[in-house]
Amino acid sequence: MDAVRQRSLHETAVEQFQRAAELIDVEDRYRQILTHPKNEVIVNFPVQMDNGEWQVFRGYRIQHNNVLGPYKGGIRFHPDVDLDEVKALAAWMTFKCALVGIPLGGAKGGVTIDPNRHSQAELQRIVRRFTHSLGSNIGPDHDIPAPDVGTNSRMMDWIMDTFANLAGPANRHAVKGVVTGKSLVCGGSLGREEATGQGVLYSLRHWCGETGARLDELTIGIQGFGNVGGHFGRLAYEAGCRVLVVGDHTGTIRSEKGFDIPALWDWVGAKGGVAGFADSEFGIDAEDVDSNALFTTPVDVFVPAALENQITSARAGTLECRVILEAANGPTTPDAELILEARGVDVVPDILANAGGVIVSYFEWLQNKSARAWTAEDVDNRLRTTLWDANDQVVCAMKELGCSRREAAYVVALRRLVDVYDRRDIFP
C-alpha cells in the first residue's frame, strides 16, 4: 500500500458522489442525507463451536438509503469486515441501484470472520444466529440480503429458511424473497451465479462499441478468480479474448499465449486458487510470476475482481492497459484514479461494471414475489438491456458535462435520487 495515509473506504465513497454532486449543483440537504447511512445495525451473537466452546461474533447490517425501494445488498464474511467498510459498500449499493434504474435502495452486511477456518456445521450455526439476531431488520419488502465475499448460495438458503421459520407457518412461502442468490431449488434464479461476471462482459462490449475495439482481439489481466473474476474470465474466453495474467490470494500466473480458461476454472474449483496450475498438466505455456507482474504485464483490459483499494497510486503508475473494468467494489483509490486519468487509462466504475449481480438479484426477487420462474434466456436478455441502457446514459452524461466516466455514472444515479426526493420531499 502507498506510504501516504489512505482515506477510509467510506470517505472514498462520499468523495466520489460529492464530485458528481458539484457538477449538477445538488442541494446541500440531499448531500447531507446521502453522506450518512439511514440505519446502522450492529449485533454481537454467541455461537457454539464444534468443540463445545462458545464464541461471540460481531455482525453488521448498514441500511444506507431506501427512497427508491427496499434496502438491497450482500452479506460479506471476511476477517477485515468492519463498520467503515460496510458503510461504504452500502452507499455504493444505493448509487448502483439508482444508476441502473431498479427500484431498490442500498444496504450491506457482514460478519468479521474467516469462513475458511470453520466447518460447514459451524458456518450454518453462525449464519442462522446472525439471521436471528438481525430479526425484523431484514425482510422481503424491507431489506433483502444477497451473497458477497465469503458467502454463497448455501448460506442464502440458510438465511431464507431461518427467516421463514421465524415468520410462522402461514407466511413461510411468502417471505422466500427475503434474500436473493439462493440455490435454484430454494427459489433462486437462473443466471444469478454468473450475473456479475456477465455484467462486466456486457460493459466491456459497450466500451468496445464506443472505442472501435474488437472484443475477440483483446488481451486481459484479472485480479481474483472467484465467482466474479472466474465467471468473467470464462465468458471473455468464450468471446475470443485472451487472458494473459491472473492473480489471487494464492499466487500469480502468466501465459504469453493466453490461458486455457476452462482448465483454469476447473483447477481453481478443485484447489481453491491458481497456485500450482503452472506446474500441472493443464498449465502448458503458463508460468508462476511475482505478484507485481499482475500490475505490470501489458494487456488491453485489466479487471480487478478481488477486494477494495487494490489499485494504489504506485500500481496505477505501472499498469499498462487501455481500460480498467472495476468488477470489485472500490478497487481504485482516489489518488490512483488521478494518475490513471492523466495517463489516459479509461475506468469503467464499479457501480456500473459490476451491477449485473444486483440486477439479476432484482429479477430473482420479482420471480419470488410472483411465484414464477424465468428462463435463462429471459434473464440474460433483461440483464443485457438494463446494463446497455445504463451504459448509454453514462456516455451521454460524459458528453454533456465533459467529465469522467465515474462522475457521469454518479450524475445519472444522483439525478434519479434527487428527482424522487424533490417529488416526495422530506417528512414531516
C-alpha positions as CSV (number, residue, x, y, z in Angstrom):
1,M,0.0,0.0,0.0
2,D,1.1,3.6,-0.5
3,A,3.0,5.3,2.3
4,V,0.6,8.2,2.5
5,R,-2.5,7.9,4.7
6,Q,-5.2,6.0,2.9
7,R,-8.7,7.5,3.1
8,S,-11.2,5.4,4.8
9,L,-13.4,3.4,2.4
10,H,-16.4,5.4,3.4
11,E,-14.6,8.7,2.9
12,T,-13.8,7.5,-0.7
13,A,-17.4,6.6,-1.3
14,V,-18.5,10.1,-0.1
15,E,-15.9,11.9,-2.1
16,Q,-16.9,10.1,-5.3
17,F,-20.5,11.1,-5.2
18,Q,-19.7,14.6,-4.0
19,R,-17.7,15.3,-7.1
20,A,-20.7,14.4,-9.2
21,A,-23.0,16.5,-6.9
22,E,-20.8,19.5,-7.6
23,L,-21.2,19.1,-11.3
24,I,-25.0,19.3,-11.2
25,D,-25.4,21.5,-8.2
26,V,-27.2,19.0,-5.9
27,E,-28.8,20.8,-2.9
28,D,-26.9,20.5,0.3
29,R,-29.8,18.8,2.2
30,Y,-29.6,15.9,-0.3
31,R,-25.9,15.7,0.0
32,Q,-26.2,15.5,3.8
33,I,-28.8,12.7,3.5
34,L,-26.6,10.7,1.1
35,T,-23.4,11.2,3.1
36,H,-24.8,9.2,6.1
37,P,-26.5,5.8,6.3
38,K,-30.0,5.8,7.5
39,N,-29.6,2.9,9.9
40,E,-26.5,1.1,11.4
41,V,-27.3,-2.2,12.9
42,I,-24.5,-3.9,14.9
43,V,-25.1,-7.3,16.6
44,N,-22.9,-9.5,18.8
45,F,-24.2,-13.0,18.9
46,P,-22.9,-16.2,20.5
47,V,-22.3,-19.5,18.6
48,Q,-21.3,-22.9,19.9
49,M,-18.3,-24.3,18.1
50,D,-17.8,-28.0,17.2
51,N,-15.5,-28.5,20.2
52,G,-18.3,-27.3,22.6
53,E,-16.8,-23.9,23.3
54,W,-18.7,-20.7,22.7
55,Q,-17.5,-17.8,20.6
56,V,-19.1,-14.3,20.1
57,F,-19.2,-12.9,16.6
58,R,-19.8,-9.3,15.5
59,G,-22.1,-8.7,12.6
60,Y,-23.3,-5.6,10.7
61,R,-26.2,-4.5,8.6
62,I,-25.9,-1.0,7.3
63,Q,-29.0,0.4,5.6
64,H,-27.9,3.4,3.6
65,N,-30.9,4.7,1.7
66,N,-34.4,3.3,0.7
67,V,-36.0,6.3,-1.1
68,L,-36.2,4.2,-4.3
69,G,-37.3,0.9,-2.8
70,P,-36.3,-1.7,-0.2
71,Y,-32.7,-1.9,1.0
72,K,-30.6,-4.3,-1.0
73,G,-27.1,-5.5,-0.6
74,G,-24.9,-8.5,0.1
75,I,-23.5,-10.1,3.3
76,R,-19.7,-10.4,3.5
77,F,-17.8,-12.9,5.6
78,H,-14.2,-11.8,5.9
79,P,-11.7,-11.1,8.7
80,D,-11.4,-7.4,7.7
81,V,-15.1,-6.6,7.8
82,D,-15.7,-3.5,9.9
83,L,-18.1,-0.7,10.2
84,D,-16.3,1.7,7.8
85,E,-16.1,-0.9,5.1
86,V,-19.8,-1.9,5.3
87,K,-20.9,1.7,5.3
88,A,-19.0,2.3,2.1
89,L,-20.4,-0.8,0.4
90,A,-23.9,0.1,1.4
91,A,-23.5,3.6,0.0
92,W,-22.2,2.2,-3.3
93,M,-25.3,0.0,-3.5
94,T,-27.6,3.0,-3.3
95,F,-25.9,4.6,-6.3
96,K,-25.6,1.3,-8.2
97,C,-29.3,0.6,-8.0
98,A,-30.2,4.2,-8.9
99,L,-27.8,4.1,-11.8
100,V,-29.3,1.0,-13.4
101,G,-32.8,2.1,-12.7
102,I,-34.1,-0.7,-10.5
103,P,-36.5,0.2,-7.6
104,L,-34.2,-0.8,-4.7
105,G,-32.1,1.0,-2.2
106,G,-28.7,0.4,-0.8
107,A,-27.5,-1.8,2.1
108,K,-24.7,-4.1,3.1
109,G,-24.0,-6.6,5.8
110,G,-21.1,-8.6,7.1
111,V,-19.6,-10.7,9.8
112,T,-16.0,-10.3,11.0
113,I,-14.9,-13.9,10.4
114,D,-12.6,-16.1,8.3
115,P,-15.1,-18.6,6.8
116,N,-12.2,-20.9,5.8
117,R,-11.4,-21.6,9.5
118,H,-14.9,-23.0,10.2
119,S,-16.6,-26.3,9.4
120,Q,-19.9,-26.3,7.5
121,A,-21.7,-27.1,10.7
122,E,-20.2,-24.1,12.4
123,L,-20.9,-21.8,9.4
124,Q,-24.5,-22.9,9.4
125,R,-24.9,-22.1,13.1
126,I,-23.2,-18.7,12.5
127,V,-25.4,-17.8,9.6
128,R,-28.6,-18.8,11.4
129,R,-27.6,-17.0,14.6
130,F,-26.8,-13.9,12.6
131,T,-30.1,-14.0,10.8
132,H,-31.9,-14.5,14.1
133,S,-30.1,-11.5,15.6
134,L,-31.0,-9.3,12.7
135,G,-34.6,-10.2,13.2
136,S,-37.1,-7.7,11.6
137,N,-34.2,-5.5,10.4
138,I,-34.4,-7.6,7.2
139,G,-37.5,-8.7,5.2
140,P,-38.7,-9.2,1.6
141,D,-40.2,-5.8,1.5
142,H,-37.7,-4.0,3.8
143,D,-34.1,-5.2,3.4
144,I,-33.0,-8.0,1.1
145,P,-29.5,-9.5,1.6
146,A,-27.5,-11.5,-1.0
147,P,-24.1,-13.3,-1.3
148,D,-20.9,-11.4,-1.2
149,V,-17.2,-12.1,-0.5
150,G,-17.0,-15.3,1.7
151,T,-20.7,-16.2,1.3
152,N,-22.6,-18.3,-1.2
153,S,-26.0,-19.7,-2.2
154,R,-26.0,-22.3,0.5
155,M,-25.7,-19.6,3.1
156,M,-28.5,-17.7,1.5
157,D,-30.7,-20.8,1.7
158,W,-30.0,-20.9,5.5
159,I,-30.9,-17.3,5.9
160,M,-34.2,-17.8,4.0
161,D,-35.0,-20.9,6.0
162,T,-34.3,-19.3,9.3
163,F,-36.3,-16.2,8.5
164,A,-39.2,-18.3,7.1
165,N,-39.4,-20.4,10.3
166,L,-39.5,-17.2,12.4
167,A,-42.3,-15.8,10.2
168,G,-44.7,-18.6,11.1
169,P,-46.4,-21.4,9.0
170,A,-48.8,-19.1,7.1
171,N,-46.1,-16.8,5.8
172,R,-43.2,-19.2,5.2
173,H,-43.5,-19.2,1.4
174,A,-44.5,-15.5,1.2
175,V,-41.1,-14.5,2.7
176,K,-39.0,-16.5,0.3
177,G,-37.8,-13.2,-1.3
178,V,-36.1,-12.1,2.0
179,V,-32.8,-13.0,0.3
180,T,-31.5,-13.4,-3.2
181,G,-28.7,-15.5,-4.6
182,K,-30.4,-18.7,-3.3
183,S,-29.9,-22.1,-4.9
184,L,-32.4,-22.8,-7.7
185,V,-34.3,-25.4,-5.8
186,C,-34.8,-22.9,-2.9
187,G,-36.2,-20.2,-5.1
188,G,-33.0,-18.8,-6.8
189,S,-32.8,-17.5,-10.4
190,L,-31.2,-18.9,-13.4
191,G,-28.2,-16.7,-14.3
192,R,-27.7,-15.3,-10.8
193,E,-24.4,-17.1,-10.1
194,E,-22.6,-15.7,-13.2
195,A,-24.6,-12.4,-13.3
196,T,-21.9,-10.1,-12.0
197,G,-19.2,-11.5,-14.4
198,Q,-21.7,-11.5,-17.3
199,G,-22.5,-7.8,-16.5
200,V,-18.8,-7.0,-16.6
201,L,-18.5,-8.5,-20.0
202,Y,-21.6,-6.5,-21.3
203,S,-19.9,-3.3,-20.0
204,L,-16.7,-4.3,-21.9
205,R,-18.8,-5.0,-25.1
206,H,-20.3,-1.5,-24.7
207,W,-16.8,0.0,-24.3
208,C,-15.7,-1.8,-27.4
209,G,-18.6,-0.2,-29.3
210,E,-17.6,3.2,-28.1
211,T,-13.9,2.9,-29.0
212,G,-14.0,0.7,-32.0
213,A,-12.0,-2.1,-30.3
214,R,-12.7,-5.7,-31.3
215,L,-13.7,-7.9,-28.4
216,D,-12.1,-11.0,-29.8
217,E,-8.7,-9.3,-30.2
218,L,-8.4,-8.0,-26.6
219,T,-5.9,-9.3,-24.0
220,I,-7.0,-9.3,-20.4
221,G,-5.5,-9.4,-16.9
222,I,-7.7,-10.5,-13.9
223,Q,-7.1,-10.0,-10.2
224,G,-9.2,-12.5,-8.3
225,F,-10.6,-15.7,-9.9
226,G,-13.5,-16.4,-7.7
227,N,-17.2,-16.1,-8.5
228,V,-16.9,-12.8,-10.3
229,G,-13.4,-12.9,-11.9
230,G,-13.7,-16.6,-12.7
231,H,-17.1,-16.2,-14.5
232,F,-15.9,-13.1,-16.3
233,G,-12.8,-14.9,-17.4
234,R,-14.7,-17.9,-18.7
235,L,-17.2,-15.7,-20.6
236,A,-14.5,-13.5,-22.1
237,Y,-12.5,-16.6,-23.2
238,E,-15.7,-17.9,-24.9
239,A,-16.0,-14.5,-26.7
240,G,-12.4,-14.8,-28.1
241,C,-10.4,-12.8,-25.6
242,R,-7.0,-14.0,-24.4
243,V,-6.4,-13.9,-20.6
244,L,-2.7,-13.4,-20.1
245,V,-2.3,-12.9,-16.4
246,V,-4.3,-14.0,-13.3
247,G,-3.6,-13.4,-9.7
248,D,-5.4,-14.3,-6.5
249,H,-4.6,-14.8,-2.8
250,T,-2.6,-18.0,-3.6
251,G,-0.3,-16.6,-6.3
252,T,0.0,-15.1,-9.8
253,I,0.4,-16.9,-13.1
254,R,1.0,-15.6,-16.6
255,S,0.9,-17.0,-20.2
256,E,2.1,-15.2,-23.3
257,K,-0.4,-17.2,-25.4
258,G,-3.3,-16.9,-23.1
259,F,-4.7,-19.4,-20.6
260,D,-7.0,-22.4,-21.2
261,I,-9.6,-20.8,-19.1
262,P,-12.0,-23.8,-18.8
263,A,-9.0,-25.8,-17.4
264,L,-8.0,-23.0,-15.0
265,W,-11.7,-22.7,-13.9
266,D,-11.7,-26.4,-13.1
267,W,-8.4,-26.2,-11.3
268,V,-9.4,-23.3,-9.1
269,G,-12.7,-25.0,-8.3
270,A,-10.8,-28.1,-7.1
271,K,-7.7,-26.5,-5.5
272,G,-9.1,-23.2,-4.2
273,G,-6.7,-20.9,-6.1
274,V,-4.4,-20.5,-9.1
275,A,-1.3,-21.7,-7.2
276,G,0.1,-24.9,-8.8
277,F,-1.7,-24.5,-12.1
278,A,1.5,-23.6,-14.0
279,D,3.1,-26.9,-12.8
280,S,0.1,-29.0,-13.7
281,E,-0.5,-30.9,-17.0
282,F,-3.1,-28.2,-17.8
283,G,-0.7,-25.3,-17.4
284,I,1.1,-25.5,-20.7
285,D,2.9,-22.3,-21.5
286,A,1.9,-20.9,-18.1
287,E,4.5,-19.7,-15.5
288,D,4.4,-18.6,-11.9
289,V,5.4,-14.9,-11.6
290,D,5.8,-12.3,-8.8
291,S,2.5,-10.7,-7.7
292,N,3.8,-7.3,-9.0
293,A,3.6,-8.8,-12.5
294,L,-0.2,-8.7,-12.2
295,F,0.1,-4.9,-12.4
296,T,2.9,-4.6,-14.9
297,T,2.0,-7.2,-17.6
298,P,0.8,-5.3,-20.7
299,V,-2.8,-6.1,-21.5
300,D,-5.7,-4.2,-23.1
301,V,-8.1,-4.7,-20.3
302,F,-7.4,-5.0,-16.5
303,V,-10.2,-6.4,-14.3
304,P,-9.8,-6.0,-10.5
305,A,-12.2,-8.6,-9.1
306,A,-10.9,-9.0,-5.6
307,L,-11.2,-6.5,-2.7
308,E,-11.1,-2.8,-2.3
309,N,-8.1,-0.4,-2.5
310,Q,-6.0,-2.8,-4.7
311,I,-5.1,-0.2,-7.4
312,T,-3.0,2.3,-5.4
313,S,-1.1,5.3,-6.9
314,A,2.1,3.1,-7.1
315,R,0.3,0.4,-9.1
316,A,-1.6,3.0,-11.2
317,G,1.8,4.1,-12.5
318,T,2.8,0.6,-13.6
319,L,-0.4,-0.7,-15.1
320,E,-0.2,-1.0,-18.9
321,C,-3.8,-1.2,-20.1
322,R,-6.4,0.7,-22.1
323,V,-9.3,0.3,-19.7
324,I,-10.0,-0.9,-16.2
325,L,-13.3,-2.7,-15.5
326,E,-14.0,-2.5,-11.8
327,A,-15.5,-5.9,-11.1
328,A,-14.8,-5.4,-7.4
329,N,-16.2,-2.7,-5.2
330,G,-13.9,0.3,-4.6
331,P,-10.7,-1.3,-6.1
332,T,-9.2,2.0,-7.1
333,T,-8.0,4.7,-4.6
334,P,-8.8,8.3,-5.4
335,D,-5.1,9.2,-5.8
336,A,-4.7,6.3,-8.2
337,E,-7.6,7.4,-10.3
338,L,-6.0,10.8,-10.9
339,I,-2.9,9.1,-12.2
340,L,-4.9,6.8,-14.4
341,E,-6.8,9.8,-15.8
342,A,-3.5,11.6,-16.6
343,R,-2.2,8.5,-18.3
344,G,-5.3,8.2,-20.5
345,V,-6.5,4.9,-18.9
346,D,-10.3,4.6,-19.1
347,V,-12.0,3.4,-15.9
348,V,-15.5,1.7,-16.0
349,P,-16.6,2.3,-12.4
350,D,-17.7,-0.4,-10.0
351,I,-21.3,1.0,-9.7
352,L,-21.7,0.3,-13.4
353,A,-19.3,-2.5,-14.3
354,N,-20.4,-4.9,-11.5
355,A,-24.1,-4.0,-11.4
356,G,-25.1,-7.3,-13.1
357,G,-25.3,-9.1,-9.7
358,V,-27.9,-6.7,-8.1
359,I,-29.8,-6.5,-11.4
360,V,-30.4,-10.3,-11.5
361,S,-31.0,-10.3,-7.8
362,Y,-33.8,-7.9,-8.5
363,F,-35.1,-10.3,-11.1
364,E,-34.9,-13.2,-8.6
365,W,-36.9,-11.0,-6.1
366,L,-39.5,-10.4,-8.8
367,Q,-39.8,-14.1,-9.6
368,N,-40.3,-14.9,-5.9
369,K,-43.0,-12.3,-5.4
370,S,-44.9,-13.6,-8.5
371,A,-44.2,-17.3,-7.8
372,R,-42.8,-17.6,-11.3
373,A,-39.5,-18.9,-12.8
374,W,-38.0,-17.1,-15.8
375,T,-35.9,-18.8,-18.4
376,A,-32.2,-18.3,-18.6
377,E,-32.6,-16.5,-21.9
378,D,-35.2,-14.2,-20.5
379,V,-32.9,-13.3,-17.5
380,D,-30.0,-12.7,-19.8
381,N,-31.9,-10.5,-22.3
382,R,-33.3,-8.4,-19.4
383,L,-29.8,-8.1,-17.9
384,R,-28.2,-7.0,-21.2
385,T,-31.0,-4.5,-21.9
386,T,-30.7,-3.0,-18.4
387,L,-27.0,-2.7,-18.4
388,W,-26.8,-1.4,-22.0
389,D,-29.2,1.4,-21.2
390,A,-27.2,2.3,-18.1
391,N,-24.0,2.5,-20.1
392,D,-25.7,4.6,-22.8
393,Q,-26.9,7.1,-20.2
394,V,-23.4,7.3,-18.7
395,V,-21.9,8.0,-22.1
396,C,-24.5,10.8,-22.7
397,A,-23.7,12.4,-19.3
398,M,-19.9,12.2,-20.1
399,K,-20.5,14.1,-23.3
400,E,-22.9,16.6,-21.7
401,L,-20.7,17.5,-18.8
402,G,-17.2,16.8,-20.1
403,C,-16.5,14.6,-17.1
404,S,-15.0,11.2,-16.3
405,R,-17.0,8.0,-16.6
406,R,-17.2,7.6,-12.8
407,E,-18.5,11.1,-12.4
408,A,-21.0,10.6,-15.2
409,A,-22.3,7.3,-13.5
410,Y,-22.9,9.2,-10.3
411,V,-24.6,12.0,-12.1
412,V,-27.1,9.6,-13.6
413,A,-27.7,8.0,-10.2
414,L,-28.0,11.3,-8.4
415,R,-30.4,12.7,-10.8
416,R,-32.8,9.8,-10.2
417,L,-32.4,10.1,-6.4
418,V,-32.8,13.8,-6.3
419,D,-35.9,13.6,-8.6
420,V,-37.6,11.3,-6.1
421,Y,-36.7,13.5,-3.2
422,D,-37.9,16.6,-5.0
423,R,-41.3,14.8,-5.7
424,R,-41.7,13.2,-2.2
425,D,-39.9,15.9,-0.1
426,I,-38.8,15.3,3.4
427,F,-41.4,14.2,6.0
428,P,-42.6,15.7,8.3
